[in-house]
Each structure stands twice: as structure tokens, then as C-alpha cells.
């Protein structure tokens, strides 16, 4: 028996696109790159665990990885990390069913360090130090739940 309702990739993509364009303040309207293209490349990179460069190369009719990175770097300023974090948390929490908040839920937390090779003082303030690994003693600490 064929189920009455089927979840299709294009429906998930459309719902995700509506959510991120509603909550995350990334916008581009250049002749080479637009907002939808930015998010499509980010979706591809995130779902396939690949770089922006690889995602750009894999998708059709998309700007180069360098162009995508330039647009992202213009808009994702390190001085606005807290606001950007709030936007992303708002986008993520919108998809959580209300029933989740009505009962206790066990949560596991995970911390890991991503190697950081930058030299700018501004970015170094966001990095933490640790034992030397992969040619550096500076890391961005990532927490997930």
C-alpha cells in the first residue's frame, strides 16, 4: 500500500528556504549571486558535509565558491555574532513541536574544537587555546546539544 502522504525533498527544501529567509538576515541581489543561491549552497555544503567550494561546483548555475564566500564574509561580520546566533537559534526552534516543551527531555551535550589558523587579533578573541594539534594551539570551541 502506498502511503497517502509522502515527504519529498523539494518540499523539505522549500520549507527550509522559507524558514531561513524569514529568520536569517542574509541577502544578496547581485548579478552573479542572489539570496536563494547563497542558501542553496549553504544547504548543499551542510547536508553533504563539504566545503562551499565543493557545493558551488556540484550545483548547476551557481556562482563560484569565492563569490559565495565574498558575499557571506560581507554579511557575517564577527562583531555581530550574538545577533546572528539568535537568528539561527530562532530559525532552528521554529521547527520544534510544542509537545517537546511540555515534558522533561534528556539532552546530551558535546563540545569539540575546530582548528583555527587565523592571525587577526579580532578573530583571536573568539578562539581558545589548547594543546597543539594539527599545527595550531588556537581553536574555535563548538558546543552542540
C-alpha positions as a LaTeX table, in Angstrom:
\begin{tabular}{lrrr}
\hline
Residue & $x$ (\AA) & $y$ (\AA) & $z$ (\AA) \\
\hline
Unk1 & 0.00 & 0.00 & 0.00 \\
Unk2 & 1.29 & 3.44 & $-0.94$ \\
Unk3 & 1.17 & 5.93 & 1.92 \\
Unk4 & $-1.25$ & 8.80 & 1.46 \\
Unk5 & 1.34 & 11.41 & 2.36 \\
Unk6 & 4.95 & 11.35 & 1.26 \\
Unk7 & 7.73 & 13.66 & 2.30 \\
Unk8 & 9.56 & 14.88 & $-0.78$ \\
Unk9 & 12.97 & 16.54 & $-0.97$ \\
Unk10 & 11.58 & 19.59 & $-2.79$ \\
Unk11 & 9.01 & 20.12 & 0.00 \\
Unk12 & 11.71 & 19.92 & 2.69 \\
Unk13 & 13.88 & 22.31 & 0.68 \\
Unk14 & 11.01 & 24.77 & 0.25 \\
Unk15 & 10.14 & 24.68 & 3.97 \\
Unk16 & 13.80 & 25.16 & 4.93 \\
Unk17 & 14.15 & 28.06 & 2.48 \\
Unk18 & 11.06 & 29.79 & 3.89 \\
Unk19 & 12.36 & 29.34 & 7.43 \\
Unk20 & 15.85 & 30.70 & 6.82 \\
Unk21 & 14.73 & 33.63 & 4.68 \\
Unk22 & 12.26 & 34.56 & 7.43 \\
Unk23 & 14.78 & 34.43 & 10.31 \\
Unk24 & 18.31 & 34.82 & 8.98 \\
Unk25 & 19.36 & 38.20 & 7.66 \\
Unk26 & 21.46 & 37.09 & 4.70 \\
Unk27 & 20.57 & 38.84 & 1.49 \\
Unk28 & 22.20 & 39.27 & $-1.87$ \\
Unk29 & 20.83 & 40.72 & $-5.07$ \\
Unk30 & 23.92 & 40.92 & $-7.23$ \\
Unk31 & 24.01 & 39.90 & $-10.86$ \\
Unk32 & 26.15 & 36.82 & $-10.05$ \\
Unk33 & 24.66 & 35.82 & $-6.71$ \\
Unk34 & 21.25 & 36.13 & $-5.06$ \\
Unk35 & 19.84 & 35.18 & $-1.66$ \\
Unk36 & 18.36 & 31.87 & $-2.82$ \\
Unk37 & 21.70 & 30.88 & $-4.33$ \\
Unk38 & 23.53 & 31.66 & $-1.06$ \\
Unk39 & 21.19 & 29.45 & 0.93 \\
Unk40 & 21.20 & 26.67 & $-1.69$ \\
Unk41 & 24.99 & 26.49 & $-1.49$ \\
Unk42 & 24.90 & 26.55 & 2.32 \\
Unk43 & 22.23 & 23.80 & 2.37 \\
Unk44 & 24.30 & 21.66 & $-0.01$ \\
Unk45 & 27.51 & 22.20 & 1.97 \\
Unk46 & 25.79 & 21.38 & 5.27 \\
Unk47 & 23.87 & 18.32 & 4.11 \\
Unk48 & 26.82 & 16.78 & 2.24 \\
Unk49 & 29.48 & 17.89 & 4.79 \\
Unk50 & 31.52 & 19.56 & 2.07 \\
Unk51 & 33.14 & 22.94 & 1.57 \\
Unk52 & 31.41 & 25.94 & $-0.01$ \\
Unk53 & 33.75 & 25.50 & $-2.97$ \\
Unk54 & 32.68 & 21.87 & $-3.50$ \\
Unk55 & 28.99 & 22.70 & $-3.04$ \\
Unk56 & 29.27 & 25.51 & $-5.60$ \\
Unk57 & 30.94 & 23.20 & $-8.09$ \\
Unk58 & 28.30 & 20.49 & $-7.60$ \\
Unk59 & 25.28 & 22.74 & $-8.16$ \\
Unk60 & 24.22 & 23.96 & $-11.59$ \\
Unk61 & 24.01 & 27.68 & $-12.46$ \\
Unk62 & 25.68 & 28.78 & $-9.23$ \\
Unk63 & 28.40 & 31.39 & $-8.69$ \\
Unk64 & 31.91 & 30.26 & $-7.82$ \\
Unk65 & 32.86 & 29.33 & $-4.28$ \\
Unk66 & 34.95 & 32.51 & $-4.00$ \\
Unk67 & 31.98 & 34.68 & $-4.97$ \\
Unk68 & 29.72 & 32.92 & $-2.45$ \\
Unk69 & 32.35 & 33.33 & 0.28 \\
Unk70 & 32.78 & 37.03 & $-0.54$ \\
Unk71 & 29.03 & 37.61 & $-0.15$ \\
Unk72 & 28.95 & 35.64 & 3.11 \\
Unk73 & 32.01 & 37.41 & 4.53 \\
Unk74 & 30.45 & 40.80 & 3.76 \\
Unk75 & 27.35 & 39.92 & 5.75 \\
Unk76 & 28.60 & 37.63 & 8.52 \\
Unk77 & 30.68 & 40.12 & 10.46 \\
Unk78 & 32.33 & 38.78 & 13.60 \\
Unk79 & 31.10 & 41.86 & 15.50 \\
Unk80 & 27.52 & 40.64 & 15.05 \\
Unk81 & 27.99 & 37.03 & 16.16 \\
Unk82 & 25.46 & 37.27 & 19.01 \\
Unk83 & 22.70 & 38.63 & 16.76 \\
Unk84 & 23.47 & 36.02 & 14.11 \\
Unk85 & 23.40 & 33.28 & 16.73 \\
Unk86 & 19.99 & 34.47 & 17.93 \\
Unk87 & 18.66 & 34.49 & 14.37 \\
Unk88 & 19.86 & 30.95 & 13.76 \\
Unk89 & 18.51 & 29.70 & 17.08 \\
Unk90 & 15.14 & 31.28 & 16.26 \\
Unk91 & 15.10 & 29.54 & 12.88 \\
Unk92 & 16.01 & 26.20 & 14.47 \\
Unk93 & 13.48 & 26.48 & 17.29 \\
Unk94 & 10.60 & 27.25 & 14.95 \\
Unk95 & 10.59 & 23.66 & 13.75 \\
Unk96 & 10.48 & 22.13 & 17.23 \\
Unk97 & 7.00 & 20.78 & 18.08 \\
Unk98 & 5.34 & 22.39 & 21.11 \\
Unk99 & 4.96 & 19.00 & 22.82 \\
Unk100 & 8.72 & 18.90 & 23.35 \\
Unk101 & 8.46 & 21.73 & 25.88 \\
Unk102 & 5.68 & 20.07 & 27.90 \\
Unk103 & 7.76 & 17.23 & 29.31 \\
Unk104 & 11.29 & 16.59 & 30.52 \\
Unk105 & 13.71 & 15.55 & 27.81 \\
Unk106 & 17.18 & 14.09 & 28.23 \\
Unk107 & 19.77 & 16.05 & 26.32 \\
Unk108 & 23.37 & 15.19 & 25.56 \\
Unk109 & 25.90 & 17.99 & 25.12 \\
Unk110 & 29.01 & 17.71 & 23.01 \\
Unk111 & 31.99 & 20.06 & 22.83 \\
Unk112 & 34.69 & 19.87 & 20.21 \\
Unk113 & 37.43 & 22.15 & 18.96 \\
Unk114 & 37.87 & 23.19 & 15.34 \\
Unk115 & 41.43 & 24.18 & 14.45 \\
Unk116 & 41.92 & 27.90 & 13.87 \\
Unk117 & 44.86 & 29.24 & 11.87 \\
Unk118 & 43.93 & 32.93 & 11.68 \\
Unk119 & 46.23 & 35.69 & 12.86 \\
Unk120 & 43.94 & 38.72 & 13.14 \\
Unk121 & 43.56 & 39.97 & 16.73 \\
Unk122 & 39.81 & 40.41 & 16.27 \\
Unk123 & 39.27 & 36.72 & 15.41 \\
Unk124 & 41.76 & 35.52 & 18.02 \\
Unk125 & 39.49 & 36.95 & 20.74 \\
Unk126 & 36.89 & 34.32 & 19.74 \\
Unk127 & 39.37 & 31.44 & 19.75 \\
Unk128 & 40.51 & 29.45 & 22.77 \\
Unk129 & 43.94 & 27.97 & 23.38 \\
Unk130 & 44.71 & 24.33 & 23.82 \\
Unk131 & 47.36 & 21.68 & 23.43 \\
Unk132 & 48.97 & 21.79 & 19.99 \\
Unk133 & 47.07 & 19.76 & 17.38 \\
Unk134 & 47.06 & 19.92 & 13.60 \\
Unk135 & 49.70 & 22.65 & 13.60 \\
Unk136 & 47.95 & 25.15 & 15.88 \\
Unk137 & 47.22 & 25.91 & 19.52 \\
Unk138 & 44.14 & 28.04 & 18.74 \\
Unk139 & 40.66 & 26.60 & 18.30 \\
Unk140 & 37.05 & 27.59 & 17.89 \\
Unk141 & 35.13 & 25.66 & 20.54 \\
Unk142 & 31.86 & 24.26 & 19.22 \\
Unk143 & 29.05 & 23.11 & 21.51 \\
Unk144 & 26.03 & 21.16 & 20.37 \\
Unk145 & 23.07 & 19.63 & 22.17 \\
\hline
\end{tabular}
